[in-house]
Amino acid sequence: MKITVQAIHFSADKKLIDFIQKKADKLELFSDSIVSGEVYLKLENTGEEANKITEIKLLTPGTQLFASHQCKTFEEATDLCIESLRKQIQKHKQKQSAVKEAARKVDTLGVEEDEY
């Protein structure tokens, strides 16, 4: 999966980018239909310690998944985003399989009606 990382108003080091790529690649275990991903790293100008924001957008055929978290470190925020996206992928797959099952039942009923 192709991931683009954009650090807004600062430059991210290679170690952080590699960490994000490694974590994002694990999402392919849950869905092989992910086309690409975009990661945005932001620093919020506040007095709080938790001022690092990670936003991840995944593009899949027919839908777009998004997660955003704010934490003390980009690594922690990335972990939370990946976990959130993993749950979204599983829910999306369940919905898709339910739709396919319903379509298969309609097709089966349609065939049986034609035979009579």
TAFEN-V91702 format. One line per field, one symbol per residue. phi: phi as a letter, one per 30 degrees, with the letter a starting at -180 (. if undefined). psi: psi as a letter, one per 40 degrees, with the letter a starting at -180 (. if undefined). burial: + if it has 16 or more other C-alpha atoms within 10 Angstrom, else -. Layout:
# TAFEN-V91702
phi->???
psi->???
burial->???
This chain:
# TAFEN-V91702
phi->.ccccbcciacddddddddddddddddddcaccddabbcccbccdbddddccccbbbccbejabcbbbbbbdbdddddeddddddddddddddddddddddddddddddddddddd
psi->hhhhhhhhfihiiddddddddddddddeddheehdiihhhhihhgieidgehhhhhhhhiheihiiihihadidddddddddddddddddddddddddddddddddddddddddd.
burial->+-+-++----------+--++-++--+------+--+-+-+++------+++++++++-+----+++++++--+++++++++-+++--+---------------------------
